[in-house]
């Protein structure tokens, strides 16, 4: 029996080549794309979950300020971990992970390598709290001395090849010796913590020499530079622990405002997809893409269901005969199930092939290193669910449909009335509603992206590139600046912090007339006297830095900062940044120093005679020559070490929107695929309709209908369905995209033009699809079609 | 074997009642070969379908093998049908996607007969109808007469007690038609198969043992040959 089912299924697929091709292509593309998206979703949601204790590990975040200027930082002061481990009940262990103080190269004997991977300073509990694998060394005591270093396998191989690295000595920047005390497996790609060099946190501890504002690392409550992870005991309350930590902080840092440094615990499993302030850092995209995957799978399934139910009408003769010779409902049911299953199997194999083939490209677009594992349970979960839904819809429905009619009627009248076409119409409407929704989504995303990339940000970054001066050029920057300016290819030179992405901020501010309860978090930029000129930041009051000694006690603030601080007539007023008192000499117009997702926040320019970052403004025509000039100085001072690197601020700017860009690109691709599969189905249905109506077409032609008449007759029903889809999809898509746009402070609004564009596009594509078959049917010789009846 | 009492069949469309069969009474004994004749629209095919349980009468009593068909549930009726009745059509109605062999085998699949037994039964049947050489061909590769032979073989493979044929020679030329009729006669005479056929042709009707003439849904005459 089974063999018989399979045989029939196979012959049906082979004999009806067009239908089978449409079915299988639709399913293949749908499955492949659906699986690829779900793979991405799975990767995004898998972050840090390889840690067996992930349920009990939390990251400590710090909330600073209140109201509009409130910020939540992912870093905490170092003492948090110290006190948490020592005196907070419910905390089993605390680990700090700290970057900074980078060695740029390491030497082993005569092998000097530039460091390209990340280095981190961690507490001893690192390997017992997290599941990072220490292949060599003692996880309980990973750093026997403060001068110990742990390397990843990859990095260890670079220095030591196949020899055992343990006990060998690496010199950081050719001076500080570190003995290798362990080799760890490379950190998984889906780990939020990434490092190839691990050092003991004690290295950082030693940098506190008892002088300065903070005497020791574990007393330094002012610098929020440590990522602090806590391993809680089972059933410990994260809220209670956060409260306890806040209380400890308040009691130990004198004069702190009760709103600055309020600690919150964030589960480790959440930190990849959510920012410290619990806004989405990708969770939203994961959600959107899950929905898109579902829609694409649904569209593919609908295709199959539609075509197979339509075709089952044509097969009513076969079904009737089978009934007459003794087939029962279950026999017919399983016959249809097997046919669907076989189609699926073929589609699945092809989909796997496609997935393997485009995985590298996909990884490139998605900026990931995903692997398609044929044997992973989650892959099969997806396949299983898709298969069952499609099987159910495309087997049960026709099975019920076909077993409900009287076989003898079907044999007599070619069963023109079997099964209402309404079910199929509803499905087509669904399909196109999904597709149109995706098209509208794509249009809105692209328009928004275009908008934020072309909006005036309040400064001029055109043809400005930046280079790092490094240690040897740094002292000579005045000379370099002066010499560069002599060339006509270079129209401006400045040093300072990068204006495109002002991601540092501080709450350490004070000013005349500051209310006792107020606090202001401000983004500091240290710049030279040319910076404002080069970037054409508009000075609306006061004056620019002059480059004289007195500038070190001068500040220039942006409008928002002035407004938020509530300073009237700001010029000449006192302002204190960190521990440095100064006066406000200027106010600049607001400019965007972050993604347009964020509202403009307070910013402050302070004067720095020297800075590590050089900005060079040139013109489009002279860019290459200008880069070459700068390179010459780099070679002259730094002797090619490190190699010369530059980047245009435009690229930095685009990097702000990297996620948006890859999202929009993927979205466009998905929308295209959705419409492709939908059209494939429409094409099949149009073919079917033309086939069923072949006699009617013949009669109409004999009666004098023109090709246009016939084409219109065949097309208009379908077009009506598309219009209905448009009516259903547009309000939903409108609403959804409006919601999405809300995450941008500066945004476009969804308008009728977008909807109309999507609608006209969908209708046009559908029309082309349908008319291909309709015209063919209309052109056919009526004599033929009538005779064959 | 079969008894129809006061069988009527009509359709209602709005207030209009279209009668197809009107108060038919008919008894068929085992081993009979009955030919039903009548002009187009006289209801002969409907009558055959009712006998074959593919259609239901609006009124009347229907007994088959002493079972009251009009009282049976759909499932019981189907079981009774499946075990006892074979159908042959004017248009053969073979399954296009299956070979001759498979067409004949299919009813056995639905009767849950084991593979070995199936092979033996189909081989017998192919032998008996001398179509062994055609067993791997598809219906479209056969002549009409050959297709009808396969259709009959398929109907007979489950050894029904009653064979129903709806104009079995209607699509065949006269030579092929004669062959099929001879085959029916042989089945009836040598194996005692009960056969009821619907036919237009006087000549074909003569092969049977009784001829029933229908006109406008009633039995006009019934004569033994």
Interface residues (C-beta under 8 A of the other chain):
Chain A: X1 X4 X7 X8 X11 X12 X15 X317 X318 X320 X321 X322 X324 X325 X326 X327 X328 X331 X406 X407 X408 X411
Chain B: X49 X54 X55 X78 X82 X87 X89 X91 X93 X94 X95 X96 X97 X98 X102 X105 X106 X107 X109 X110 X111 X154 X155 X158
